[in-house]
Amino acid sequence: MTKEEFVALSLEKYEELQQLNQIGDFYTYEKTFERIWTEFGRQSLEKNIGELPLNAQKKTVFEPDTVK
């Protein structure tokens, strides 16, 4: 993840965080804040470690160890 990608993602989430100021009750504020923050962390982690495979259950290709 480049610095520019991180800043762009941060700015996108900043706009969502600013919209939280319009929420009246603290429970909804906290719940929405937690969702936004978790999503931001997930997206930045995925960009840092690389793209996810299409099939998460697919195993890596190894030859079977049949020699004993």
N, C-alpha and C positions, 0 to 999 in steps of 0.2 A: 504494500500500500504506500503510495507516494504521499507526500505532505499535502499536495493539492487535493487528492482524493479524500484525505482525512478532513481537511478544512471544509470541503464541499459537503461531506456527510454531517459534520458538526453544525454547519449553517442550516442545513435542512432540519436537523433536530432542534436547533435553537428556535426556529420559527414555531415548531410544535410546542416547545416549552413556554414560549411567550403567550400562547393561546391559553395556557393553564391559568393565567391571571384572571380570566373571565369566569372561572368556576367558583361558585359560592361556598360549597361545603368542603371541609378538609378531607373527608374520606374519599370522595371522588377525585380530588386533586392528587392525593397520595397514590391512589390506585392507577390513575392515568400517568403520573410521573414515573412510577415503577415500570409500567409497560413501555414507555418511551425510552427509559434508560436501559432496560434489558435489551430492547431491540437495537439500540445504538451499540451496545457492547457486542451483541451477536454479529451485527453487520461489520463492525470494525475487525473483530476476530476472524471472520470468514475471509475478509479481504486480505488480512495479513498472512494467513496460512494457505490461502489459495481457494480456488473454486471447489465446491462440493461435487462429488460424482453424481451422475444421474440416478444411479441405483445405490443407495447407501448400504444395502445388504449384500451387494456383490463382493465376493472375496477376491483377493489378489490372485494372480495366476502363478501357481507353483506346480511343479511336477510332483506327482505322488511319490512318496518314499516307499517303494515296494521291495527294496533290497533289505534283507535282514541279516 
